[in-house]
Amino acid sequence: ELQDSAVVELRSSSVSGGGRTLVAKKNLEEDELVLQSNLLAACALEGHTANLCGACYKISATPLQFRCPRCKQVHFCNAACQNNVDGDHAMSCLALRKWKGGSKLDSQKVSLLRLLLQVYVACFKFVPAGKKVNATTALAKLRCLHFHEEAWDASERKVWQKPFAFFLQAWRSAKVPWTPSIKDLRADIGRIECNVFSLYEDASGALVGHAVYPSVGIALNHSCAPNCYADDKGVKVLKFFATHNGRGVASARAVSAGEELCISYVDVKMPVGSRRRALKEQYHFECKCAKCEDDINWDFRKSLLRSRLHPLAFTCLKRSSKCQGDDGPEAECSQSKEVGPETGSKRQRRMSDVKSIVLSKLTSVPLTQVLEVLVPRGLSPR
């Protein structure tokens, strides 16, 4: 899907932790098609299996009335979808008949395992029955995705023991001549967790399922100021376009040649601290995009202006009254932008107050970054 494209090419990334990224070969007009990715696998979340068709992947606000009579875990729009379902379900049906045992486990983990089951089935469905499986070849689309092995510490491995045991019991029922090891499961769940796309019901906005698109996971990195948006009109094929004003993205500009193409993994309207925490928890990286840095600087400035730090920290050499900016008193004099010397007691009180602000409002930001923003040049504490 990425080869021989006249629009984009794959390169090393300079944003959000590096890795691979998609770069525009030429200037892109607003709403110009950037990437089209085919679905590898999709499934409903636990508790929402009746809201997603297992054949056409149509999302329904009301429970679908047709379901597989054997596993009773997959629903369909109508009899036509039920009769036309491809070979994916024939294989997964055997495993899903054992799925009821997952009701006592964490539903979020079981939902990820259900998606992993569908991914495995999609990878192995073309392997002839009884033939020896080359797992490396069969799982190539999944294994090309990145995962964070460092996230699997001792506590994380422990909480996944029972879910993995449940999955292996169900998977063996699928009669595939290959069984993943625990190490395989950790790596593949990590790949899915970091590259999954959410499926929402239009009317209520409720999250009902997940999907995996390998070429998107390979190519499109995160930015809190994305220059691509996804067309969510279909599930089997996901299309991405250059930015367009009014689509809820942070940038309304056209994409320039050589510019990295990024989407947002989180809601860009969230505060910077919330965005960074969400990205760290699920995707295991700290976002350092330009928008995050700008938002941090602005949050620090607002915290300073709204606190009692202003009269303590900065003394205008021209002895003017507090300067009035667009958002209240500025931290520095708009005329001289200079500060006078502080006494030792004032500096000590200022450093104490700065630390209090960080701990109460911006706990996810290192104190060193706060001091770089709040403390004027030449007055940084030793």
N, C-alpha and C positions, 0 to 999 in steps of 0.2 A: 504493500500500500504506500510505502514511502519511496520506493525505487522509481527512477526515471521521472520524477516530478519536476515540472517546469516552474513550480511555485515555491517549493520549500526544499531544504536539505538538512540532514542530521549532522550536528556538530557537538563539540564540548560546550557545556553551559558555564556561565559566569554568575548565575543567580541561584538563590535558594539551595545552596549546598552542592552545586556543580552537577556532574554527571552528563548525560546526553540531553540535547534539546533540539527543537526545530527552529530553523532560521529562515527568514524570507529571502528568496533569491532575487526578488524584484520588489518594487514598490507595490503595495496592495491597496486596492480601493476598498472603501467601506462596504461591508457585506460580501466581499469576495470570498469564494470558497478556498479554504486553506488545507483542510484535511478531511478525508472521509474514511471512517474506520468500521470494519465489520465486527459484529458481535461474536465473541468466543463462547460466552455462557452467561445466563441470567437466571435468577430464581427469586421467589418471594421470601420475605422475612417470615420467621416463625410467627404464627398468629395472623398472617396476611396471605396465606396460600390461596385463598378463594378470590383474591383481588388481582391475580396475574395469570393470564392464559399461558399454559405450558407449551403452546404451539406457535401462536403469532405474537406472544408477549404483549398483548393489549392489556392496559391497566384499567381496571374497572372500579368505580366508586361503590358499587353494590356487589355482594358475593355472587360469583359465577355458579351456575346451577349444575354444570356438567363436570364430573371428575372421574379420574381413573378408578374403576371398580376394584382393582387389585391392591394398589398401594394406598389409595385414598389420600394421597399427599399432593397431587397435582390436579389443578382445575383447568377447564377449557371454556371458551366463549360459547360454543355450540357443538352439535354433533359433527359438523364438518371439520372443525379444528381437532376434535378428539380422534377422528378417523384419519386425518392427514398429518398427525404428529410424526416427526421424523424419527430416526433410529436412536436419538438421544434418550428418549424416555424408556424405550424398550430395555436399555441397559440399566438406567438409573432406577427403574421401577423395582427391580430385584432388591436393590439396596434400600430403597425408601420403604419397603415393607417392614424393615427393622427400625424405622425412624421413630416410632412412638416412644422408645426408651429414652429419647432425648428430652422429654418433657420435664424431667427432674433436674436438668442441667441449665446452666446460664443460657438464656434465649439468644443473646447476642453472639455468643460463641457457636451455638448450634446453627444459627443463621449463616455464619461464615463457613461452617463445615458443609452446610447444604450447598452453598455456592461452590466450594471446593469440589464437592462430589460432581456437580454439573460440569465444572472445568475438566476434571479428570475424564468424565464420560465423553465430552466433546473432543478431547485429545486422543482417546483410545477407540472411538466408535468405528474407525475404518480399519482396525486391526482384525484380520480374519480369526474366527473362533478357533482356539486350540493352537494357534501359531505363537512361536516365541516372540515376546515383545521387546523391542528396543526402546526403553523408556526415555532415553536421551533424545531420540528422534521424535517420538510421539509427544513429548512434553515441551518441545522446543518453543512453542508460542508462549507458554507459561514461564519457562525458565529464563527467557530473555528479560523478564521484568526484574527490577531491583528490589531488594529487601534489606532490612537492617538487622543483621545477626546480633549486634550488641544489645538490642532491645530484649533478647531472650535471657534475662538473668534467672537466678535460681527460683525466685518467687513466681516469675511468669511461667517458667517450665512446670512448676508444681500445680498451678491452677488449671493448666491445660491437660494434665494427666488423664483425668476421667473423660473429658470430651474427646481426646484422641483415641482412647480405648473404645469408646462408643462408636466413633467413626470407623475404626478398623473392623469392628464386628459387622457393621452394615456393609462396608466396602467388599469384604470377602464374599458376601452374598451376590455381588454383581458378576462373579465368575470371570473376572479379568485376570489373565495370567501374569499379573504384576501386583505386588502389594507394597505400598510406601512404608518406609521406615519412619520412626519418630522424628529423626533428623529431617527427612523429606517433608514431613507434615509441618514441622516448625517453619522451614524455609518457604514452603508453598503458601501457608496461611499468611506469613509475613508479606509475600509478594501480593497476595490478594488484598490484604488490609491496606497496603500502601497505594494500590492502583485501582481500587474499586470505584464504580460510579453508582450514585444513588438513583433510584426510580421513585418518582413521586406521583401521587394521584392529583390530577389537575384541580378538581373542585375544592378539596379540603387542604391540599398541600401536604398530605400525610405521606410519610416514608413507607413504601410497601415492598421494596425489593432492592436488589443490587445487581450490577452487571459488570462484566470485564471486557475491555477493548484493548488488546495487547499493543497495537501500534500507538494508541494514545498514551498508554503507560510508558512506553519507550520514549516518546518524543516530547510531549507537552508538560513542561514544568510549571511550578506555581509562581504567581506574583499577585500581590494584593492590589496591583493596578494592572489587571489583565488586558491584553490587546486582542483576545479571541473570545468568542462566545459559542456555546453549543446550541445546535438546533435540536430541541427535545421532542420533535414531532414523531419520531420513531425510535424503536429500541434495537431492531436488527441491524440498522446502519446509523451510525452517529456522525453527524457532520459538524465541522467547525468553520466559522467565518471570521474575517477580520472585523475589528470593532465597529460599532455603529451607535451613535448617540441615542440615548433613551432606552438601551437594553439592560440597564442596571449594572453595567460595568464601570470601573473607575476611569477608564480612558475612552475618549470619543475620537481619537485621532486615527488616521489611516496608518498602516504599518509601512515602515521604510525598509528598503533593501538592506540586508545584513542585520536586521533587528530580530531578537529572540521572540518567539511566539509563545505566549504564556496564557494559561487559564488560572482561575482562582479555585483552590481546593476548599475554601471556606467562604462564609458570607463576608464580603468586604466591608459591610456596614458595621460590623462588630468593632468594638474598641481594639486598639493595637495589642493590648495585653491579652485580651480574650482570643484574638486571632492567633497570636504566637503560642499560647497555651494549647489551643486546639491542634495546631500544626505539629507541635512537639509531641503531644500525646498520641496522635494517630499516625503521623508521617515521620516522626522522629528527626526533625530538623528544625533549626531556629531560622525563621524567615528574616532576611536582611535586605529585602527589596527597598527601593527608594521610598515607597509610600510608608513602610514601617518606620524607617529612619526619620522621615518628615513628621509622622504622627507622634513618635516618641519625643522629638524636640518640642513639638507643639504642646503635648501633654505636660512636659516638664515646665514649660513656660507658663501654662495656665495654672499649674500647681503652685508655682512661685508667686504669680500675681495674686492668687487668692489666699495666700498665706501671710503670716507676719514676718516673712523673711525679707521682704522688700526694704523696709527701713533699716534692718539690721545689716544686710549684706552689701549694699551698694551706697556709696556716698559720692555725690557728684562733685567734681573738683571745682565746678563753676558755682557751687552752692545755690543752684536754681531749685525751684520747687519740683515736685515729682512730675516727670514728663507724662503727658496724656497721649497714649496711642489709640489705635482703633479698638482695642479691647481692654481699656483701662490703663493703669499705671504701667509703664514699661520698666524693665529691669535695669536698663541703662539709660543715661541721658541721651535723648535723640540729637542733642547739639554736639556734645563733646565725646560721647561714648567712652568716657574714661571714668575710672573709679579711684577714690582716694584710699589711703592706707587704713587698715582696720587695727583695732587693738586686739590683743591676744584673747581677751574674754569674748569679744564680738565674734571672732572667727570660730572659737570653740562652740558658742551657742549656734552659729549658723550651720556648722557641720552636723551638730546634733539634730537640728530641725530638718535638714536635708534628708538625713537618714530616716527620720520619722515619716516623712512624706513618702519615701520610697517603700518603706515597709507597709504602710497603710493603703497606698494607692497603686503602686507599680511594683508589686513584689516579684514579678518575673524578670525585671530588668536589673542587671548588675550595677552595683553602686558606682563602679568606675565610669560607667556610661552616664550616670546622672551627674557626676562631678564634671565631666567633660562639657556638659551642656549648661549646668547652672553656675559653675564657678568661673568668673571672668579670667581671661588669659593673664597669667602672671601671678594669680592668687591661689593656684591649686595647692592644697595641703601637701606637705612632704610625707 
